[in-house]
Amino acid sequence: MHLLKKLFFLFFASLLTYSCFEDFDDHGAYASEINDFVWKGMNLMYLYKQEISNLSNDRFNNSEEYSSYLNSFARPEDLFESLIYERQNIDKYSYIVDNYAQLQQSQQGISISNGMEFGLAYAPNSSFDIYGFVRYVHPQSPADENGIKRGDIFKGINNTNLNTDNYLQLLSEDSYLVNFANYFDNNTETTNDDIIELNEIDIHLTKIYLEKNPIFFSEIFTYNQSKIGYLMYNRFLTNYENNLNSIFSEFKSNNIQNLILDLRYNPGGAIDNAVYLSSLITGQFNDEIFCSDQWNSEIQEFWLNNNPENLIRRFQTYENSLFLNKIYILTSRSTASASELVINSLNPYIDVIHIGETTYGKYQGSLTLYDSENLSVENIDPTHNYALQPLVFKILNAVGNTDYYDGLQPDYILQEFPANMGEIGDESEPLLSFAIDLINSKEITSIRSSYINFLDDNFRFEDLNKEMYIE
């Protein structure tokens, strides 16, 4: 990473010598200084720069024109949003924050949360009413202290039934009353006759700064002297690599023959950590290409001309690498970005048995840009706390596969059912049980023939929502 940092400094210095940055004083006549930072950061780094005419290097003829443009936006957020390429379809992920300290905490696994991780789905026979189902609860969180459990159903917030018009506002609040419900499936396979009814259980939850351990559960199962490792990993964080290494040390010392990696609730995170995990799973591909980056045309050309190796991320071999040739990965619609990177980048090398739902479909990476001379975290302008988290590159695996807008398709399509979630790590939990049976060559049957209509999840209300980033 030190080499990468030096190369970035070289790139910034090189580009600044010929770009329009040099033409406009940082404190132009009437330019908002924060807007100045926003435009320059996007002009330099944005992945889709070439698609946005207002980001062209020759967009402005003089500093007065540049200042007038910046001052036409009352807020930095408005300028930033005007520079996004196809917000609804292509770039759904770039964002701006007015408190970069909170963003930095998110990259360390600390977020404002009540500890209730949930999915949201349309109510049976409705395209308007929705309900929530608890996927898991973080230990020692407000949700845990109030006795909320995996599989709990809720239908309302603050005594208002959830629907597509109000759920974003209601669940964005820092404190709210959760109105729980019962799910009745009437003992049939179809969801058309399912009923969700409020049960008069209401629990008040308040969000706090909560450190979420991404390693939620690990276990080793033994079947006829054959050992299966299981890991539920819920976020890619570099500050948990020692913890990951310890788990893989246990896997290796127990000589596991198969590994089930549960990424159902993993929305992404640090790319370096995804490479690290994948290198622990394998080990036999030391220095082989794990993935490569594709930046905007200016940055891409710079790397190709100066150091093409800086566009490539490679496998490593570690002491506790397992050297596996096959892995079983569990997914849901919330499996995104760095989780998809692991699946996509392992695919050319080993047999990836993908079980669950089609993944989210996020193949672009981002980088935090600060208001400093080189956009790094050093010597940040102390007069404000704004930072940018724009998409700056997309990722390709070793054979060039990328642009999976519609997600990665599973080999076995299975979906969790809110009325029968099971316990995480229990061998009878439906998706885990399916994977174990598959490993043990047992007869395989589907969990259900009818599926819920999934809508959203709790990551919508947190920083780094489905982000894949370099630090």
Summary of the structure (lengths in Angstrom):
residues: 471
radius of gyration: 23.6
end to end distance: 9.0
largest distance: 77.0
contacts: 1539
relative contact order: 0.15
helix: 29%
strand: 28%
